């Protein structure tokens, strides 16, 4: 009897495994564009509908609320029905939401469609994070998860460049229409080259699991297994949420949720408000989209550099340094007033640090939870984080409407990263966050959720 997860852990990464990782990078890039599409379109929406900053702040928050719901609901679905099935379903939901947003004629309708888009994105994040961790060997798992997370700013860069082109020639609905088409293009790619996770199939123990596992092992270039080793299997359809608050999982669940929640608030303040802030300084919407692109260029560079450093420096140390840099640079962005070039440079540096912190958190989360609750743990942390972070654009909008100047707002919103750095420090002191965990989590009795 053999555990196929151990085969994947110890064998070198094959070309097929890197293709799976590349598809997940692409899916996260799609998420990056879909989330930020509202930021690219917001100056045009504000002008067309005559809405103020406070109202716009709530619109910018809507898909974050949807992402919270999607992460909560669909993270558990990914642990019950599979990573691949969840990804395909989320792609359909995202495409519907993006196309619907392009047809909106008022704030309420647009908000509803953005919530629907967010539900798909939230479930996608939980499923892809688990899928990448389970398709990679032990040596390259941190790098693979970091590369997956790096897809987010890459998608924003490519999507932002396309959005700048579209906004110069068409009105804001074109941004959402492009996003819907791009989302649908990923469905055949996932069906063709992204099989179900071997770790998930082994954990669930369904009648055809051995045949499906061996088929995927063959595609990876690994030897088949004659018989699966027995392991605890989850029965029933309830989301294993309570397991995240039992035993050794309690501490990482609480501290990583706090870290993600507070840091992502700082992250989304910059990404959601940069275009509107730049337009209000007197620049064109296409130029504002360009500044946001530079923020994501910095984010992509931060992701790549962090990925290269994971082999030499502990993830938790990298995360803390990135988050402290985020505090300084986001606060500095609020004080830059002397030209588009300087705005772009500071936005790029802030993006470098904020996104490096986010991708480090994804890698830490993938290590902190075993297979049986990996997607649920990721979904819970993302759900709470994105739900709380929905307050960030809205809070910034209310502060602006109340008369606070940009330097004060930026300083207040930068404090989220400081809290996150402290939470990661506490997490690192009480655990071994960089140790690979391929052991199934002990399961509670039937009926617990």
C-alpha positions as CSV (number, residue, x, y, z in Angstrom):
1,X,0.0,0.0,0.0
2,X,1.3,3.5,-0.9
3,X,0.3,7.0,-0.2
4,X,0.4,8.8,-3.6
5,X,0.9,12.1,-1.8
6,X,4.3,10.9,-0.6
7,X,5.3,10.1,-4.2
8,X,4.4,13.6,-5.3
9,X,6.3,15.0,-2.3
10,X,9.6,13.2,-3.0
11,X,9.7,13.0,-6.8
12,X,11.0,15.9,-9.0
13,X,8.5,18.2,-10.5
14,X,7.5,17.1,-14.0
15,X,6.6,19.3,-16.9
16,X,2.9,18.4,-16.5
17,X,3.0,19.5,-12.8
18,X,4.4,22.8,-13.8
19,X,1.7,23.1,-16.5
20,X,-0.9,22.7,-13.7
21,X,0.8,25.3,-11.6
22,X,0.9,27.6,-14.7
23,X,-2.8,27.2,-15.2
24,X,-3.4,28.2,-11.5
25,X,-1.2,31.2,-12.0
26,X,-3.4,32.2,-15.0
27,X,-6.5,31.7,-12.9
28,X,-5.2,33.9,-10.2
29,X,-4.2,36.5,-12.9
30,X,-7.8,36.3,-14.0
31,X,-8.9,37.0,-10.4
32,X,-6.5,40.0,-10.4
33,X,-8.1,41.6,-13.4
34,X,-11.7,40.7,-12.4
35,X,-11.2,42.3,-8.9
36,X,-9.6,45.4,-10.2
37,X,-11.9,45.9,-13.2
38,X,-14.2,48.1,-11.0
39,X,-11.1,50.2,-10.1
40,X,-10.3,50.7,-13.8
41,X,-13.9,51.5,-14.6
42,X,-14.6,53.7,-11.5
43,X,-13.6,57.1,-12.9
44,X,-15.9,56.6,-15.9
45,X,-18.7,55.3,-13.7
46,X,-18.4,58.2,-11.3
47,X,-18.5,60.7,-14.2
48,X,-21.4,59.0,-16.0
49,X,-23.6,58.6,-13.0
50,X,-22.5,61.6,-11.0
51,X,-21.8,59.7,-7.7
52,X,-19.6,61.1,-4.9
53,X,-16.6,59.4,-3.2
54,X,-18.6,58.0,-0.4
55,X,-21.0,56.2,-2.7
56,X,-18.2,55.1,-4.9
57,X,-16.4,53.6,-1.9
58,X,-19.3,51.3,-1.2
59,X,-19.4,50.2,-4.9
60,X,-15.7,49.4,-4.8
61,X,-16.3,47.2,-1.7
62,X,-19.1,45.1,-3.2
63,X,-17.1,42.3,-4.8
64,X,-15.1,42.0,-1.6
65,X,-18.2,41.1,0.3
66,X,-19.0,38.6,-2.4
67,X,-15.5,37.2,-2.1
68,X,-16.0,36.7,1.6
69,X,-19.2,34.8,1.0
70,X,-17.6,32.8,-1.8
71,X,-14.6,31.9,0.3
72,X,-16.7,30.8,3.2
73,X,-19.2,28.7,1.2
74,X,-17.0,27.4,-1.7
75,X,-13.9,26.7,0.3
76,X,-15.8,23.9,2.0
77,X,-17.3,22.8,-1.3
78,X,-13.7,22.4,-2.7
79,X,-13.0,20.0,0.3
80,X,-16.2,18.1,-0.5
81,X,-16.6,18.0,-4.3
82,X,-13.0,18.7,-5.4
83,X,-10.7,21.5,-6.4
84,X,-11.3,21.2,-10.2
85,X,-15.1,21.0,-9.9
86,X,-15.1,24.2,-7.7
87,X,-12.8,26.0,-10.1
88,X,-15.1,25.3,-13.1
89,X,-18.2,26.4,-11.2
90,X,-16.5,29.6,-10.1
91,X,-15.4,30.5,-13.7
92,X,-19.1,30.3,-14.7
93,X,-20.2,32.5,-11.8
94,X,-17.4,35.1,-12.5
95,X,-18.3,35.3,-16.2
96,X,-22.0,35.9,-15.5
97,X,-21.1,38.6,-12.9
98,X,-18.7,40.4,-15.2
99,X,-21.1,40.5,-18.2
100,X,-23.9,41.6,-15.9
101,X,-21.8,44.4,-14.6
102,X,-21.4,45.7,-18.1
103,X,-25.1,46.1,-18.5
104,X,-25.7,48.0,-15.3
105,X,-27.4,51.4,-15.3
106,X,-27.4,52.3,-11.6
107,X,-25.4,51.8,-8.4
108,X,-27.6,49.1,-6.9
109,X,-27.6,46.9,-10.0
110,X,-23.8,47.3,-10.4
111,X,-23.3,46.4,-6.8
112,X,-25.4,43.2,-7.1
113,X,-23.4,42.0,-10.1
114,X,-20.1,42.8,-8.3
115,X,-21.2,40.7,-5.3
116,X,-21.9,37.8,-7.7
117,X,-18.5,38.2,-9.4
118,X,-16.9,38.3,-5.9
119,X,-18.6,35.0,-4.9
120,X,-16.9,33.3,-7.8
121,X,-13.5,34.9,-7.1
122,X,-13.6,34.0,-3.4
123,X,-14.3,30.3,-4.2
124,X,-11.6,30.3,-6.9
125,X,-8.9,31.6,-4.5
126,X,-9.6,28.9,-1.9
127,X,-9.6,26.1,-4.6
128,X,-6.5,27.3,-6.5
129,X,-4.4,27.7,-3.4
130,X,-5.2,24.1,-2.3
131,X,-4.7,22.8,-5.9
132,X,-1.3,24.3,-6.3
133,X,0.0,23.1,-2.9
134,X,-1.2,19.6,-3.8
135,X,0.2,19.5,-7.3
136,X,3.7,20.4,-6.1
137,X,6.5,18.4,-4.5
138,X,7.7,19.3,-1.0
139,X,10.8,21.0,-2.3
140,X,9.0,23.5,-4.6
141,X,5.7,23.9,-2.7
142,X,6.4,27.3,-1.3
143,X,7.7,28.5,-4.7
144,X,4.6,27.1,-6.5
145,X,2.1,28.8,-4.2
146,X,4.0,32.1,-4.3
147,X,4.0,31.9,-8.2
148,X,0.3,31.2,-8.1
149,X,-0.3,34.3,-5.9
150,X,2.0,36.3,-8.2
151,X,-0.5,35.8,-11.0
152,X,-2.8,38.4,-9.3
153,X,-0.6,41.4,-10.1
154,X,0.3,40.0,-13.5
155,X,-3.4,39.9,-14.3
156,X,-3.8,43.4,-13.1
157,X,-0.8,44.5,-15.2
158,X,-2.1,42.9,-18.4
159,X,-5.7,43.8,-17.7
160,X,-4.8,47.3,-16.7
161,X,-2.9,47.8,-20.0
162,X,-5.9,46.5,-21.9
163,X,-8.3,48.6,-19.9
164,X,-6.3,51.7,-20.6
165,X,-6.5,50.9,-24.3
166,X,-10.3,50.2,-24.0
167,X,-11.0,53.3,-21.9
168,X,-9.2,55.5,-24.5
169,X,-11.6,54.2,-27.2
170,X,-14.8,53.0,-25.5
171,X,-16.8,53.6,-22.4
172,X,-16.4,51.8,-19.1
173,X,-18.7,48.7,-19.9
174,X,-16.0,47.5,-22.3
175,X,-13.7,46.7,-19.3
176,X,-16.3,44.2,-17.9
177,X,-17.1,42.7,-21.3
178,X,-13.4,41.9,-21.9
179,X,-13.3,40.3,-18.4
180,X,-16.3,38.1,-19.1
181,X,-14.7,36.8,-22.4
182,X,-11.3,36.2,-20.8
183,X,-13.0,34.3,-17.9
184,X,-14.8,31.9,-20.3
185,X,-11.6,31.2,-22.2
186,X,-10.2,29.4,-19.1
187,X,-12.9,26.8,-19.0
188,X,-11.6,24.5,-21.8
189,X,-8.0,25.0,-20.5
190,X,-8.9,23.7,-17.0
191,X,-10.8,20.8,-18.6
192,X,-7.9,19.9,-20.7
193,X,-4.9,20.2,-18.4
194,X,-5.9,20.5,-14.8
195,X,-7.0,17.2,-13.3
196,X,-8.4,16.8,-9.9
197,X,-6.0,16.9,-7.0
198,X,-4.4,13.5,-6.1
199,X,-4.4,14.5,-2.4
200,X,-8.1,15.2,-2.6
201,X,-8.9,11.9,-4.4
202,X,-6.9,10.0,-1.8
203,X,-8.5,11.7,1.1
204,X,-12.1,11.2,-0.2
205,X,-11.5,7.5,-1.0
206,X,-14.3,7.2,-3.7
207,X,-14.6,3.9,-5.6
208,X,-12.8,5.2,-8.7
209,X,-10.1,7.0,-6.8
210,X,-7.3,4.6,-7.5
211,X,-7.9,4.7,-11.3
212,X,-8.1,8.5,-11.4
213,X,-5.0,8.8,-9.2
214,X,-3.0,6.5,-11.4
215,X,-4.1,8.3,-14.5
216,X,-2.9,11.6,-13.1
217,X,0.4,10.0,-11.8
218,X,1.0,8.8,-15.3
219,X,0.5,12.2,-16.8
220,X,2.9,13.5,-14.2
221,X,5.5,10.9,-15.3
222,X,5.3,9.0,-11.9
223,X,4.9,5.3,-11.3
224,X,1.3,4.1,-10.5
225,X,0.3,2.7,-7.2
226,X,-1.1,-0.8,-6.8
227,X,-3.2,0.0,-3.8
228,X,-4.0,3.0,-1.7
229,X,-2.8,3.2,1.9
230,X,-5.8,3.5,4.3
231,X,-6.3,7.0,5.7
232,X,-9.0,8.8,7.6
233,X,-11.8,9.7,5.2
234,X,-14.5,12.4,5.5
235,X,-18.0,11.3,5.1
236,X,-21.1,13.5,4.9
237,X,-21.3,16.9,3.2
238,X,-20.8,19.3,6.1
239,X,-18.1,21.9,5.9
240,X,-15.4,21.0,8.5
241,X,-15.3,24.5,9.9
242,X,-15.2,23.5,13.5
243,X,-12.0,21.6,13.0
244,X,-10.2,24.8,12.3
245,X,-10.7,25.8,16.0
246,X,-9.6,22.5,17.5
247,X,-6.3,21.4,18.9
248,X,-3.2,22.6,17.1
249,X,-5.2,24.3,14.3
250,X,-6.7,26.9,16.7
251,X,-3.6,29.2,16.9
252,X,-2.8,29.3,13.1
253,X,-6.5,29.9,12.3
254,X,-6.8,32.9,14.6
255,X,-3.4,34.5,13.9
256,X,-3.4,34.0,10.2
257,X,-7.0,35.3,9.9
258,X,-6.0,38.4,11.8
259,X,-2.9,38.9,9.7
260,X,-4.8,38.4,6.4
261,X,-7.7,40.6,7.4
262,X,-5.6,43.6,8.5
263,X,-3.0,43.5,5.7
264,X,-5.5,43.0,3.0
265,X,-7.3,46.1,4.2
266,X,-4.1,48.1,3.4
267,X,-3.7,46.2,0.2
268,X,-7.2,47.0,-1.1
269,X,-7.1,50.6,-0.1
270,X,-4.3,51.2,-2.5
271,X,-5.6,49.1,-5.3
272,X,-9.2,50.4,-5.1
273,X,-8.5,54.1,-4.7
274,X,-5.4,54.8,-6.8
275,X,-7.3,55.5,-10.0
276,X,-9.8,57.8,-8.4
277,X,-7.1,59.6,-6.4
278,X,-5.0,60.2,-9.5
279,X,-8.0,61.4,-11.5
280,X,-8.9,63.8,-8.8
281,X,-5.4,65.2,-9.0
282,X,-6.2,66.3,-12.6
283,X,-4.9,63.4,-14.7
284,X,-6.9,61.5,-17.3
285,X,-8.6,58.1,-16.5
286,X,-6.2,56.3,-18.8
287,X,-3.2,57.8,-17.0
288,X,-4.8,56.8,-13.7
289,X,-5.1,53.2,-14.9
290,X,-1.4,53.4,-15.8
291,X,-0.5,54.3,-12.2
292,X,-2.4,51.3,-11.0
293,X,-0.6,49.2,-13.6
294,X,2.7,50.4,-12.1
295,X,1.5,49.4,-8.6
296,X,0.9,45.9,-9.9
297,X,4.3,45.8,-11.7
298,X,5.8,46.4,-8.3
299,X,3.5,43.7,-6.9
300,X,4.6,41.2,-9.5
301,X,8.3,42.0,-8.8
302,X,7.7,41.6,-5.1
303,X,6.1,38.2,-5.7
304,X,8.9,36.9,-7.9
305,X,11.6,38.1,-5.5
306,X,9.8,36.6,-2.6
307,X,9.5,33.3,-4.4
308,X,13.2,33.2,-5.2
309,X,14.0,34.0,-1.5
310,X,11.8,31.2,-0.1
311,X,14.6,28.7,-0.5
312,X,16.9,30.7,1.8
313,X,14.8,32.8,4.2
314,X,11.8,31.7,6.3
315,X,8.5,32.7,4.9
316,X,7.4,34.4,8.1
317,X,10.5,36.6,8.1
318,X,9.8,37.6,4.5
319,X,6.2,38.4,5.3
320,X,7.1,40.6,8.3
321,X,9.7,42.6,6.4
322,X,7.3,43.1,3.5
323,X,4.4,44.2,5.7
324,X,6.6,46.8,7.6
325,X,7.7,48.1,4.2
326,X,4.0,48.4,3.2
327,X,3.3,50.6,6.2
328,X,6.0,53.1,5.2
329,X,5.2,53.2,1.5
330,X,1.5,53.4,1.6
331,X,1.8,56.3,4.1
332,X,4.3,57.9,1.7
333,X,2.0,57.5,-1.3
334,X,-0.5,59.8,0.5
335,X,2.0,62.6,0.5
336,X,3.2,62.5,-3.1
337,X,1.9,65.5,-5.1
338,X,4.6,66.3,-7.6
339,X,3.8,64.6,-10.8
340,X,2.6,61.4,-12.5
341,X,6.1,59.9,-12.6
342,X,6.7,60.1,-8.8
343,X,3.1,58.8,-8.2
344,X,3.9,55.8,-10.4
345,X,7.2,55.1,-8.7
346,X,5.8,55.2,-5.1
347,X,2.8,53.2,-6.2
348,X,5.1,50.6,-7.7
349,X,7.2,50.4,-4.5
350,X,4.0,50.2,-2.3
351,X,2.7,47.5,-4.6
352,X,6.0,45.6,-4.2
353,X,5.7,45.4,-0.4
354,X,1.9,45.0,-0.1
355,X,1.7,42.1,-2.6
356,X,4.8,40.4,-1.3
357,X,3.1,40.3,2.0
358,X,-0.1,38.8,0.5
359,X,1.7,36.1,-1.4
360,X,3.8,35.2,1.6
361,X,0.5,34.7,3.6
362,X,-0.9,32.4,0.9
363,X,2.2,30.2,1.1
364,X,2.1,30.2,4.9
365,X,-1.6,29.3,4.9
366,X,-1.0,26.4,2.4
367,X,1.6,25.0,4.9
368,X,-0.4,25.6,8.0
369,X,-3.4,23.3,7.1
370,X,-3.5,19.6,6.2
371,X,-5.2,18.3,3.1
372,X,-8.5,17.5,4.8
373,X,-9.2,21.1,5.7
374,X,-6.8,23.0,3.5
375,X,-9.4,24.6,1.2
376,X,-11.7,25.1,4.1
377,X,-8.9,26.8,6.1
378,X,-7.9,28.9,3.2
379,X,-11.5,29.8,2.5
380,X,-12.2,30.8,6.1
381,X,-9.1,33.0,6.3
382,X,-9.9,34.6,2.9
383,X,-13.6,34.9,3.8
384,X,-13.0,36.7,7.0
385,X,-10.2,38.8,5.5
386,X,-12.1,39.8,2.3
387,X,-15.3,40.4,4.3
388,X,-13.4,42.7,6.7
389,X,-11.4,44.3,3.9
390,X,-14.6,45.3,2.2
391,X,-14.6,48.0,4.9
392,X,-11.4,49.4,3.6
393,X,-12.6,51.2,0.4
394,X,-15.8,52.2,2.1
395,X,-14.0,53.5,5.2
396,X,-11.6,55.5,3.0
397,X,-14.5,56.9,1.1
398,X,-16.2,58.0,4.3
399,X,-13.0,59.6,5.6
400,X,-12.6,61.5,2.4
401,X,-16.2,62.6,2.5
402,X,-15.8,63.7,6.1
403,X,-13.0,66.1,5.0
404,X,-9.9,64.1,5.9
405,X,-7.0,64.8,3.5
406,X,-5.2,62.1,1.5
407,X,-2.1,62.0,3.8
408,X,-4.2,61.3,6.9
409,X,-6.3,58.7,5.2
410,X,-3.3,56.9,3.8
411,X,-1.6,56.9,7.2
412,X,-4.6,55.4,8.9
413,X,-5.1,52.7,6.2
414,X,-1.4,51.8,6.3
415,X,-1.7,50.7,9.9
416,X,-3.4,47.4,8.9
417,X,0.0,46.1,7.7
418,X,1.6,46.9,11.0
419,X,-1.0,44.8,12.9
420,X,-0.5,42.0,10.4
421,X,3.3,42.0,10.9
422,X,2.7,41.6,14.6
423,X,0.3,38.7,14.1
424,X,2.8,36.9,11.9
425,X,5.5,37.5,14.5
426,X,3.3,35.8,17.2
427,X,2.4,32.9,14.8
428,X,6.1,32.3,14.0
429,X,7.0,32.2,17.7
430,X,4.5,29.5,18.5
431,X,4.8,27.1,15.5
432,X,7.0,25.8,12.7
433,X,5.2,27.5,9.8
434,X,7.6,26.4,7.1
435,X,7.4,22.7,7.8
436,X,5.6,20.7,5.1
437,X,2.5,18.9,6.4
438,X,1.2,16.0,4.3
439,X,-0.4,14.1,7.2
440,X,-4.2,14.0,7.2
441,X,-5.8,16.0,9.9
442,X,-7.4,13.9,12.6
443,X,-11.1,14.0,11.9
444,X,-13.9,14.5,14.4
445,X,-16.9,12.2,14.7
446,X,-19.6,12.1,12.0
447,X,-21.9,15.1,12.2
448,X,-19.6,17.7,13.4
449,X,-19.1,20.8,11.1
